Amino acid sequence: MRNSVIMRCGTNYVALAMFNDKGKFTNALSHPIRHSGSGDEEWLAALSKTIEGISADLKLNTILVIPPNNKIFVKYLELPEVEKDNYGQALKFEFQRNFPGNEEEWIWDTYHHQERNNGAFVVAMQRIFAERLLDVLLRQKVNFSYLCPEVVLNAIALQEYVKDSQNTMLLHIGSETSLISVNGKNAHHMRVIQLAFDWVDDQISNSQQIPAPDARKIKLEYVQKLSQSPAGLTFITYYIKQFANKMQQELKRSELFFCRTFGQSSVKRIILSGKCVDIVTFSDVIVELNSDTKVETAGKVIQGIFDKSLSEAKRDILSHNIFAYLGANLCISRDRTSLINLFSEDFKNQISFQRRHPIYMAAMVIIVFASILGLKLLSQKVNLLELKKLALEARLRESSLDTQKYNEAIMTERKLRDSIVKIKGALYSQDDWINLFNDLQQSIKFLKTSWIESFKWNDSTDGEGRDIVHVVVKIFMNEQGQFDDTANDIEQFLISLKESRDIVETANTVISPVENSVLTFSFDIKLNQNSQILAQ
């Protein structure tokens, strides 16, 4: 019986949930992510190390990955009444109005549940973080197809498993963020809120003047020994009650929005999810403040989903995020039309890896070239990829790369084969394009955190300027004050380009201001008229 795997990337742990083709959960694992919380780079490095320790079989069977909730943004957009053909354009316009920066800075998708056809929930993640997360997952050979936020999976599971006529609210409390979903007749609402159980850590840290990690240990000690009332720790009860009162305000805000926006009645049922809900002090406050509402935990709502052989310890791992796993199970095994995927095939072909070795740059250039220039390669030379593979292998043998890097290069070549073999109807020679991009790779490797964003060919019908290609390059700025050094690298990069046998000159260089630690510069390259690249 085949098992599918769901991987959840939390702030402090990676959890794996396995279910069989009958929809029963058969196993669960939890691996800690050890980091000090000093930033995304440290967390991503710690995540990579954690995933590295997961067995290859589990990574191979992983279908869906749930990204960290604190990187997900959700907003409900009310769209004007437009023709069906103009819906996409209207949606993009509203996205640009409601999300900061440019649309290109985000990876986003929409979720429709209510029957109102002029409203949609937009779920987004910043592109820079998404690319780095995908880099980690792909380097660690996690064979997944979907990157879906937990807030959407909660909504899907709530709709499926709570089908009574009463409006129901699901509150999932995490460590850094919490999730709220409300389900009603022909309407749904969901939120990601920046309030979570770590708020109690901050209060302990401030009141006792101790570091946050020590405050967290004290809180956990109190929670684990709550029935024994540990001496000197009873003041934590006050902060837990305060936290419950603040969370109650968020519940009422969500209920008010839901009722006003979708014309619904008040919520009659509240389901609590997450580790925090096992704390009696917290749940007692929520019950007291919602005397007219049925309040219960997720574990009591969901029945019959565990395989009989599953131990209590494994069930406990699953129960803390059970609605997310159930939503993923439903999307994978039944109807995927309601699944938001922040890892689309189009985005997959445009991932910009932070290159640390020339082999990754060479692979990146071919991927970007294939996705941007499209149908501009000849299919007549069917042995191109085999030749490319031999060239990559020769380069690797001459370098100091170890066996692991060599194996990764072979996997890269196989992925390139699957991608490029689909390209038909070409205009230019594949061999010469690849040679040109190898020249570019040799030049651009001096910019260690750079990647080629796009190529644009001058397609003028009169033939003028058809030997010019516009190139856009982006550079991640590791440190502040790096601009001068980067400018020197850019100058060296442009000089190196002219050494290529196919390039006559570079022109129209434009360096844009740094935004979100990313510097963008663009330029035109004029190709040699005698270059075989121009041959048709």
C-alpha positions as CSV (number, residue, x, y, z in Angstrom):
1,M,0.0,0.0,0.0
2,R,1.6,3.3,-1.2
3,N,2.2,6.1,1.4
4,S,2.2,9.7,0.4
5,V,4.0,12.3,2.6
6,I,3.1,15.8,3.6
7,M,6.0,17.9,4.9
8,R,5.3,20.9,7.2
9,C,8.1,23.4,7.6
10,G,7.4,25.1,11.0
11,T,9.4,27.8,12.7
12,N,11.1,25.3,15.1
13,Y,10.5,21.9,13.5
14,V,9.8,19.9,10.3
15,A,6.9,17.5,10.7
16,L,6.1,14.7,8.3
17,A,2.6,13.2,8.0
18,M,2.1,10.0,6.0
19,F,-1.2,8.7,4.7
20,N,-2.1,5.7,2.5
21,D,-4.3,5.4,-0.6
22,K,-7.4,4.9,1.7
23,G,-6.9,8.3,3.3
24,K,-5.7,6.9,6.7
25,F,-2.7,8.4,8.5
26,T,-0.1,5.7,9.0
27,N,2.9,7.5,10.5
28,A,4.2,10.9,11.7
29,L,7.6,12.2,12.5
30,S,8.9,15.5,13.9
31,H,12.5,16.8,13.5
32,P,13.6,20.0,15.4
33,I,15.0,23.0,13.5
34,R,17.8,24.3,15.7
35,H,18.4,28.0,15.2
36,S,18.7,31.2,17.2
37,G,16.0,33.1,15.3
38,S,18.4,35.8,14.0
39,G,17.0,35.9,10.4
40,D,15.8,34.0,7.3
41,E,19.3,32.9,6.2
42,E,20.0,31.1,9.5
43,W,16.6,29.5,9.5
44,L,17.0,28.3,5.9
45,A,20.4,26.9,6.7
46,A,19.0,25.1,9.8
47,L,16.1,23.8,7.7
48,S,18.5,22.4,5.1
49,K,20.4,20.6,7.8
50,T,17.2,19.2,9.3
51,I,15.9,17.9,5.9
52,E,19.3,16.4,5.1
53,G,18.7,14.0,8.1
54,I,15.4,12.8,6.7
55,S,15.5,9.5,4.9
56,A,15.6,9.6,1.1
57,D,12.5,7.4,0.8
58,L,10.4,10.0,2.7
59,K,11.7,12.9,0.6
60,L,11.1,10.9,-2.6
61,N,7.4,10.3,-1.6
62,T,6.7,13.9,-0.4
63,I,3.9,15.3,-2.5
64,L,3.1,18.5,-0.8
65,V,5.2,21.0,1.3
66,I,3.6,23.5,3.8
67,P,5.8,26.6,4.1
68,P,6.2,28.5,7.4
69,N,3.0,30.5,8.3
70,N,4.9,33.7,9.2
71,K,5.9,34.1,5.5
72,I,2.3,33.9,4.2
73,F,0.1,36.9,3.5
74,V,-3.7,36.6,3.0
75,K,-6.1,39.3,1.9
76,Y,-9.6,39.3,0.6
77,L,-10.1,41.4,-2.5
78,E,-13.5,42.5,-3.7
79,L,-13.4,42.9,-7.4
80,P,-15.6,45.1,-9.5
81,E,-18.2,43.5,-11.9
82,V,-16.2,42.8,-15.1
83,E,-16.5,40.5,-18.1
84,K,-15.1,37.0,-17.6
85,D,-12.3,37.7,-20.1
86,N,-11.2,40.8,-18.0
87,Y,-11.3,39.1,-14.6
88,G,-7.6,38.3,-14.6
89,Q,-6.6,41.8,-15.5
90,A,-8.9,43.2,-12.7
91,L,-7.5,40.8,-10.2
92,K,-3.9,41.9,-11.0
93,F,-4.9,45.6,-10.7
94,E,-6.4,45.0,-7.2
95,F,-3.4,43.0,-6.2
96,Q,-1.1,45.9,-7.1
97,R,-3.3,48.2,-5.1
98,N,-3.4,46.1,-2.0
99,F,0.2,44.6,-1.8
100,P,3.3,46.7,-1.4
101,G,6.0,46.8,-4.1
102,N,5.7,45.4,-7.6
103,E,3.7,42.3,-8.5
104,E,7.0,40.6,-9.6
105,E,8.2,40.7,-6.0
106,W,5.5,38.2,-5.0
107,I,4.5,34.6,-5.7
108,W,0.7,34.5,-5.3
109,D,-2.4,32.6,-6.1
110,T,-6.1,32.9,-5.5
111,Y,-8.7,30.9,-3.5
112,H,-12.4,30.9,-4.2
113,H,-14.9,29.3,-1.9
114,Q,-17.9,31.5,-1.5
115,E,-20.3,31.7,-4.5
116,R,-19.8,35.4,-4.9
117,N,-18.0,35.6,-8.2
118,N,-16.5,39.1,-7.6
119,G,-14.4,38.3,-4.6
120,A,-11.3,36.2,-4.0
121,F,-8.7,35.5,-1.3
122,V,-5.2,36.2,-2.4
123,V,-2.5,34.2,-0.8
124,A,1.1,35.4,-1.3
125,M,4.7,34.9,-0.4
126,Q,7.6,37.3,-1.1
127,R,9.5,36.0,-4.1
128,I,13.0,36.4,-2.5
129,F,12.1,34.1,0.4
130,A,10.2,31.7,-1.8
131,E,13.1,31.2,-4.1
132,R,15.5,30.5,-1.3
133,L,13.1,28.1,0.3
134,L,12.6,26.2,-3.0
135,D,16.4,26.2,-3.4
136,V,16.8,24.4,-0.1
137,L,14.0,21.9,-0.9
138,L,15.4,21.1,-4.4
139,R,19.0,20.8,-3.3
140,Q,17.9,18.4,-0.6
141,K,16.1,16.4,-3.3
142,V,12.6,16.7,-1.8
143,N,10.4,15.4,-4.7
144,F,7.3,17.6,-4.1
145,S,4.8,19.0,-6.6
146,Y,2.8,21.5,-4.4
147,L,3.8,24.3,-2.1
148,C,0.5,25.1,-0.3
149,P,0.0,27.4,2.7
150,E,-1.6,25.9,5.8
151,V,-4.3,28.6,6.0
152,V,-5.8,27.3,2.7
153,L,-5.5,23.7,3.8
154,N,-7.3,24.5,7.0
155,A,-10.1,26.1,5.1
156,I,-10.5,23.1,2.8
157,A,-10.6,20.7,5.7
158,L,-13.0,22.8,7.7
159,Q,-15.4,22.9,4.8
160,E,-15.2,19.1,4.4
161,Y,-15.3,17.9,8.0
162,V,-17.7,20.5,9.5
163,K,-20.9,20.3,7.4
164,D,-23.5,21.4,9.9
165,S,-25.7,24.4,9.3
166,Q,-24.0,26.5,12.0
167,N,-21.2,28.9,11.1
168,T,-18.0,27.5,12.5
169,M,-14.6,29.1,13.3
170,L,-11.3,27.3,13.4
171,L,-8.5,28.9,15.4
172,H,-5.0,27.4,15.0
173,I,-2.4,28.9,17.3
174,G,1.2,28.6,16.2
175,S,4.5,29.9,17.8
176,E,4.9,33.0,15.7
177,T,1.5,33.4,13.8
178,S,-2.0,32.1,14.2
179,L,-4.6,31.1,11.6
180,I,-8.3,31.8,11.6
181,S,-10.8,30.2,9.2
182,V,-14.6,30.7,9.3
183,N,-16.9,28.5,7.3
184,G,-20.6,29.2,6.6
185,K,-23.2,28.6,4.0
186,N,-21.7,29.5,0.6
187,A,-19.2,31.7,2.3
188,H,-15.7,31.4,3.8
189,H,-13.2,33.7,5.5
190,M,-9.5,33.1,6.4
191,R,-6.8,35.2,8.1
192,V,-3.1,35.0,9.1
193,I,-2.7,37.0,12.3
194,Q,0.6,38.2,13.8
195,L,-0.3,37.0,17.3
196,A,0.8,33.6,18.7
197,F,1.9,31.8,21.8
198,D,5.4,33.3,21.7
199,W,3.7,36.5,22.9
200,V,3.8,35.0,26.4
201,D,7.6,34.5,26.0
202,D,8.0,38.2,25.3
203,Q,6.0,39.2,28.4
204,I,8.1,36.9,30.6
205,S,11.3,38.1,29.0
206,N,10.4,41.8,29.6
207,S,9.0,41.3,33.2
208,Q,11.9,39.1,34.4
209,Q,14.6,40.9,32.3
210,I,15.9,37.6,30.8
211,P,16.7,36.6,27.2
212,A,13.9,35.3,25.1
213,P,15.2,31.7,24.9
214,D,15.3,31.5,28.7
215,A,11.8,32.9,28.9
216,R,10.6,30.2,26.5
217,K,12.1,27.5,28.6
218,I,10.4,28.8,31.7
219,K,7.1,28.9,29.9
220,L,7.4,25.3,28.7
221,E,8.4,24.2,32.2
222,Y,5.3,25.8,33.6
223,V,3.1,24.3,30.9
224,Q,4.4,20.8,31.4
225,K,4.0,21.0,35.2
226,L,0.9,23.2,35.3
227,S,-1.1,20.7,37.4
228,Q,1.7,20.9,40.1
229,S,1.8,24.7,40.2
230,P,5.6,25.1,40.1
231,A,6.7,27.5,42.8
232,G,7.7,30.9,41.5
233,L,6.1,30.4,38.1
234,T,2.4,31.1,38.9
235,F,2.7,34.7,37.5
236,I,2.8,33.0,34.0
237,T,-0.9,32.2,34.5
238,Y,-1.6,36.0,34.3
239,Y,0.2,36.2,30.9
240,I,-1.6,33.2,29.5
241,K,-5.0,34.7,30.4
242,Q,-3.9,38.0,28.9
243,F,-3.0,36.1,25.7
244,A,-6.4,34.4,25.6
245,N,-8.1,37.8,26.0
246,K,-6.1,39.2,23.1
247,M,-6.8,36.2,20.9
248,Q,-10.6,36.6,21.7
249,Q,-10.4,40.1,20.2
250,E,-9.0,38.6,17.0
251,L,-11.8,36.0,17.0
252,K,-14.4,38.8,17.2
253,R,-12.7,40.9,14.5
254,S,-12.8,37.9,12.1
255,E,-16.4,37.1,13.0
256,L,-17.5,40.7,12.4
257,F,-15.8,40.9,9.0
258,F,-17.3,37.5,8.0
259,C,-20.8,38.6,9.0
260,R,-20.7,42.0,7.4
261,T,-18.8,41.1,4.2
262,F,-20.8,37.9,3.4
263,G,-24.1,38.7,5.0
264,Q,-23.8,35.8,7.5
265,S,-25.1,35.3,11.1
266,S,-22.8,35.0,14.1
267,V,-20.5,32.0,14.7
268,K,-22.0,29.2,16.8
269,R,-19.0,26.9,17.0
270,I,-15.3,27.4,17.7
271,I,-12.7,24.7,17.1
272,L,-9.2,25.2,18.8
273,S,-6.1,23.8,17.2
274,G,-2.3,23.8,18.0
275,K,-0.3,22.9,21.1
276,C,-1.6,25.9,23.1
277,V,-5.1,24.5,23.2
278,D,-4.1,21.8,25.6
279,I,-3.5,24.4,28.3
280,V,-6.6,24.6,30.5
281,T,-5.9,28.2,31.6
282,F,-6.1,29.3,27.9
283,S,-9.1,27.2,26.9
284,D,-11.1,28.2,30.0
285,V,-10.8,31.8,29.2
286,I,-12.0,31.2,25.6
287,V,-15.0,29.1,26.8
288,E,-15.9,31.8,29.4
289,L,-15.8,34.6,26.9
290,N,-18.0,32.6,24.4
291,S,-20.7,31.4,26.6
292,D,-23.3,31.2,23.8
293,T,-20.8,29.3,21.5
294,K,-19.7,25.7,21.5
295,V,-16.0,25.5,22.0
296,E,-14.0,22.3,21.4
297,T,-10.6,21.1,20.4
298,A,-9.7,19.7,17.0
299,G,-8.9,16.3,18.3
300,K,-12.5,15.8,19.5
301,V,-14.0,16.9,16.2
302,I,-11.9,14.7,13.9
303,Q,-12.5,10.9,14.3
304,G,-11.6,7.8,12.3
305,I,-8.7,9.2,10.3
306,F,-5.8,7.3,12.0
307,D,-4.7,3.8,11.1
308,K,-5.3,1.4,14.0
309,S,-1.5,0.7,14.3
310,L,-0.7,4.4,14.9
311,S,0.7,5.0,18.4
312,E,-0.6,7.7,20.7
313,A,2.7,9.6,20.4
314,K,2.3,9.6,16.6
315,R,-1.3,10.7,16.9
316,D,-0.2,13.6,19.1
317,I,2.2,14.8,16.5
318,L,-0.6,14.8,13.9
319,S,-3.2,16.3,16.1
320,H,-1.5,19.7,16.6
321,N,-1.9,20.4,12.9
322,I,-4.6,17.9,11.9
323,F,-6.7,20.3,9.8
324,A,-3.7,21.2,7.6
325,Y,-2.9,17.5,7.0
326,L,-6.5,16.7,6.3
327,G,-6.8,19.5,3.8
328,A,-3.6,18.3,2.1
329,N,-4.9,14.8,2.0
330,L,-8.2,15.9,0.4
331,C,-6.5,18.0,-2.2
332,I,-4.0,15.3,-3.2
333,S,-6.3,12.2,-3.1
334,R,-9.6,13.8,-4.4
335,D,-10.0,17.2,-6.0
336,R,-7.0,19.4,-6.6
337,T,-9.0,22.2,-8.2
338,S,-9.2,24.1,-4.9
339,L,-5.5,23.7,-4.2
340,I,-3.4,26.9,-4.1
341,N,0.1,26.1,-5.4
342,L,2.9,28.6,-4.9
343,F,5.2,26.2,-6.8
344,S,3.8,26.4,-10.3
345,E,5.6,24.8,-13.3
346,D,6.1,28.3,-14.7
347,F,7.8,29.5,-11.5
348,K,9.7,26.2,-11.3
349,N,11.5,27.1,-14.6
350,Q,12.4,30.5,-13.4
351,I,13.9,29.7,-10.0
352,S,17.0,31.8,-9.4
353,F,19.5,29.8,-7.4
354,Q,22.3,31.6,-5.5
355,R,25.1,30.0,-7.3
356,R,28.2,28.9,-5.4
357,H,29.8,26.9,-8.2
358,P,30.0,27.4,-12.0
359,I,27.9,24.3,-12.6
360,Y,24.8,25.9,-11.0
361,M,25.3,29.0,-13.1
362,A,25.5,27.0,-16.3
363,A,22.3,25.1,-15.4
364,M,20.5,28.4,-14.5
365,V,21.4,30.1,-17.7
366,I,19.9,27.3,-19.8
367,I,16.7,27.2,-17.7
368,V,16.3,31.0,-18.0
369,F,17.1,30.9,-21.7
370,A,14.5,28.1,-22.3
371,S,11.8,29.9,-20.3
372,I,12.3,33.4,-21.6
373,L,13.4,33.0,-25.2
374,G,10.9,30.1,-25.7
375,L,10.8,28.6,-29.1
376,K,14.1,29.8,-30.4
377,L,16.1,26.5,-30.4
378,L,16.5,24.0,-33.2
379,S,15.3,20.5,-32.7
380,Q,17.5,19.1,-35.5
381,K,20.4,18.3,-33.2
382,V,19.0,15.6,-31.0
383,N,22.4,14.8,-29.4
384,L,22.9,18.3,-27.9
385,L,22.0,17.3,-24.4
386,E,24.3,14.3,-24.5
387,L,27.1,16.5,-25.5
388,K,26.3,19.0,-22.8
389,K,26.3,16.2,-20.3
390,L,29.8,15.2,-21.4
391,A,31.0,18.8,-21.1
392,L,29.6,19.1,-17.6
393,E,31.1,15.8,-16.5
394,A,34.5,16.9,-17.9
395,R,34.4,20.2,-16.1
396,L,33.5,18.5,-12.9
397,R,36.3,16.0,-13.1
398,E,38.8,18.9,-13.6
399,S,37.5,20.8,-10.6
400,S,37.6,20.1,-6.9
401,L,33.9,19.3,-6.6
402,D,33.2,16.1,-4.7
403,T,31.1,13.1,-5.6
404,Q,28.0,14.6,-4.2
405,K,28.2,17.7,-6.5
406,Y,28.9,15.5,-9.4
407,N,25.7,13.5,-8.8
408,E,23.8,16.7,-8.4
409,A,25.1,17.8,-11.8
410,I,23.9,14.6,-13.4
411,M,20.4,15.2,-11.9
412,T,20.5,18.7,-13.2
413,E,21.2,17.4,-16.7
414,R,18.3,15.0,-16.6
415,K,15.9,17.8,-15.6
416,L,17.3,20.0,-18.4
417,R,16.7,17.1,-20.8
418,D,13.0,16.9,-19.8
419,S,12.6,20.7,-20.2
420,I,14.5,21.3,-23.5
421,V,13.3,18.3,-25.3
422,K,9.8,19.9,-25.4
423,I,11.0,23.0,-27.3
424,K,10.1,22.9,-31.0
425,G,9.9,25.2,-34.0
426,A,13.4,26.8,-33.6
427,L,15.1,29.6,-35.4
428,Y,18.7,29.5,-34.1
429,S,21.4,26.9,-33.5
430,Q,21.4,25.3,-30.1
431,D,25.1,24.5,-30.1
432,D,26.1,28.2,-30.6
433,W,23.6,29.5,-28.1
434,I,24.9,27.1,-25.5
435,N,28.5,28.1,-26.2
436,L,27.5,31.8,-25.9
437,F,25.8,31.2,-22.5
438,N,28.9,29.3,-21.3
439,D,30.8,32.4,-22.2
440,L,28.3,34.5,-20.1
441,Q,28.7,32.0,-17.3
442,Q,32.4,32.4,-17.3
443,S,32.0,36.1,-17.0
444,I,29.2,36.4,-14.5
445,K,30.7,34.0,-12.0
446,F,32.6,36.9,-10.5
447,L,29.2,38.2,-9.2
448,K,28.8,35.4,-6.8
449,T,25.2,36.1,-5.7
450,S,23.9,37.2,-9.1
451,W,21.4,35.6,-11.5
452,I,20.2,36.4,-15.0
453,E,16.5,37.5,-14.7
454,S,15.6,37.6,-18.4
455,F,16.8,37.8,-22.0
456,K,14.8,39.7,-24.6
457,W,15.6,39.4,-28.3
458,N,15.0,42.3,-30.7
459,D,12.5,40.9,-33.1
460,S,12.0,43.9,-35.4
461,T,10.5,42.8,-38.7
462,D,12.7,45.0,-40.9
463,G,15.9,43.3,-39.7
464,E,17.3,46.3,-38.0
465,G,18.8,45.6,-34.6
466,R,17.9,41.9,-34.8
467,D,21.5,41.2,-33.6
468,I,20.8,42.8,-30.2
469,V,19.7,41.1,-27.0
470,H,18.5,42.9,-23.9
471,V,19.7,41.3,-20.7
472,V,18.5,41.9,-17.1
473,V,20.7,40.8,-14.2
474,K,19.8,40.8,-10.5
475,I,22.3,40.7,-7.6
476,F,21.5,39.8,-4.0
477,M,23.4,42.3,-1.7
478,N,24.7,40.3,1.2
479,E,25.9,43.3,3.2
480,Q,25.1,47.0,3.4
481,G,27.7,49.2,1.8
482,Q,28.4,46.6,-0.9
483,F,27.3,48.9,-3.7
484,D,30.8,50.2,-4.7
485,D,32.3,46.7,-4.8
486,T,29.3,45.4,-6.8
487,A,29.7,48.3,-9.3
488,N,33.3,47.3,-9.9
489,D,32.1,43.7,-10.4
490,I,29.6,44.9,-12.9
491,E,32.3,46.8,-14.8
492,Q,34.5,43.7,-14.9
493,F,31.5,41.7,-16.0
494,L,30.8,43.9,-19.0
495,I,34.5,43.9,-20.0
496,S,34.6,40.1,-19.8
497,L,31.6,39.9,-22.1
498,K,33.5,41.5,-24.9
499,E,36.0,38.6,-24.8
500,S,33.3,36.3,-26.2
501,R,33.8,35.6,-29.9
502,D,30.1,36.2,-30.5
503,I,29.8,39.6,-28.8
504,V,30.8,42.8,-30.5
505,E,29.9,45.3,-27.8
506,T,27.7,46.1,-24.8
507,A,25.6,49.2,-24.5
508,N,22.8,51.0,-22.6
509,T,23.8,49.8,-19.1
510,V,21.3,50.9,-16.4
511,I,21.9,50.2,-12.7
512,S,18.7,50.6,-10.6
513,P,18.5,51.4,-6.9
514,V,18.7,48.6,-4.4
515,E,15.2,47.3,-3.4
516,N,14.7,44.5,-0.7
517,S,18.5,43.8,-0.7
518,V,18.4,43.2,-4.5
519,L,20.2,45.3,-7.1
520,T,19.1,45.2,-10.7
521,F,21.1,46.2,-13.8
522,S,20.4,45.8,-17.4
523,F,22.3,46.1,-20.7
524,D,22.2,45.3,-24.4
525,I,24.7,43.0,-26.1
526,K,25.3,43.3,-29.8
527,L,26.2,40.0,-31.5
528,N,28.8,39.5,-34.2
529,Q,27.1,39.6,-37.6
530,N,29.2,36.6,-38.6
531,S,28.1,34.6,-35.6
532,Q,26.5,31.3,-36.3
533,I,23.9,32.2,-33.7
534,L,22.3,34.5,-36.3
535,A,22.1,31.7,-38.9
536,Q,18.6,30.6,-39.7
